[in-house]
Amino acid sequence: MSAPRPSPGASSQPGEGAAGADPALELRRRLQGVNLYLIGMMGSGKSAVGRPLAEALGYRFLDADTSVEQVAGKPIPELFASEGEAGFRALEAAVLNQIAAWHSLVVATGGGVVTRPENWGQLHQGVVIWLDAPGELLLERLRADPTPRPLLACPDPAARLAELLQERRPLYAQADLHILQDGRPPAEVALQVIEALPAILRQRPAAPSEPVALIDSDGAIASSLN
């Protein structure tokens, strides 16, 4: 199984887009191709923000849910109906594993990707950005969006959304960057991300400039872990 490759829809000019030339160009240089993973609840605007963010950085944009649908050959609601949530999550994890092998991507992940611990190993290979929108804004957006949401197919979607948000907040909080939203347009949220990322990159540990020396139990330098 292989996930579809992202389309090269992003601009090759990092300065063209929501964020302006200088900060985006410098940020792209510092990122060195590291993927950006947008996480957050359904309705938090991951795809809407991801597109202008990718364009500004000269990155490619990829919607992980769309990739799952392409691999499965069916829409996510049908996948939930035939395989259940467990089957969907397993395929989602497999697709994420393949995405992590690529570079220079802005990835809009599914809202529940954070619920499988193994997914964090892939996410933390890049920079994880939590788009945090209040429940009222999420509900407003979801009510205006005709996209079927299997996890909200219940008599009281508002209560279910609040329940999911409460369960997932501690998981989303493991992100490298937390972006609070107040309903501003996606391009402005993308600019928020670009302005906040340099501080995160300063905090991330750099790769060692020299090979790491391995010390065995006798205190001698070893050449391998074997």
Phi, psi and omega in degrees: 000136176223137178285150179293143179286146180293146179285143182280058185274348183284153179292144177277356178255105186301334183281348182271121180145206191284338197256350184088161193288304193296306182297322181291320180296315179294321180295318179299319179298318183286329180292328178053040175085001179297135180289149173250125180249118177269124177240163179149170181295158171304135182091359181279354174090026183299314180289319182296321179281325184298323183295307178293331177295314178297318180299316182296326183270353186073022177268170171264149178255140178220130175264114185296324179297319177297320178296319178298316179297321181292320178292318182286335183075022180202156178295157182301319178301322177291324178295318176299317183294323184271326187247348185077172180296324181298318178295320177298314183296324179295318179291321178301317180295320180295319179294317179299322179299321178287320179301322183296343179280348179265179181219169177057046180241145160255119187247121171272110183271166173288154185298333183260009183300334183284351186280345177258116184305323183296336179294334182293333175298325177283315183300318184282001167288339176246202176255127184258126186239119180267115173270104188257109178248143179295155183304322181296319179291319178301313182295320178299315180293317182293325178293331180271354184257122181284355181299127178296137179239098185306323183286348178252009179280077184209168182297331183231081182300325181297316180293321179294320178298316179298322179295314179297319181296319178296320180293322190268341183307314179297332178284314177301329183293350176282359181295158176286328185224134182245116181247109176283138182247150179228017178096005180290162183299154182305321181297326179287325176293321176300322177294321175304316181297313182298322180288331183271336187297322182305322179295323178294319182295328177294332183275340183286135181294138178277156176294146180297141181284340179232158178304142179284133179274129178263128182252126180277182185294340179268002179086006180268153178285125180256154182270344181205176179276351182279000000 
